[in-house]
């Protein structure tokens, strides 16, 4: 699964670990995150994340 980076603060969403603070279980693809999910570090919306290459 692809990783995504927050263009605002640099936080990397890694599907292998999910987002424990946001109750997102491991192995949750970025595309499967709820629309209401925000960056756990700076609270930016999903739209500010870019695919990490």
Buried (B, 14 or more C-beta within 10 A) or exposed (E): EEBBBBEBEEBEBBBEEBBEEBEBEEEBEBEEBEEEBBBBEEEBEBEBBEEEE
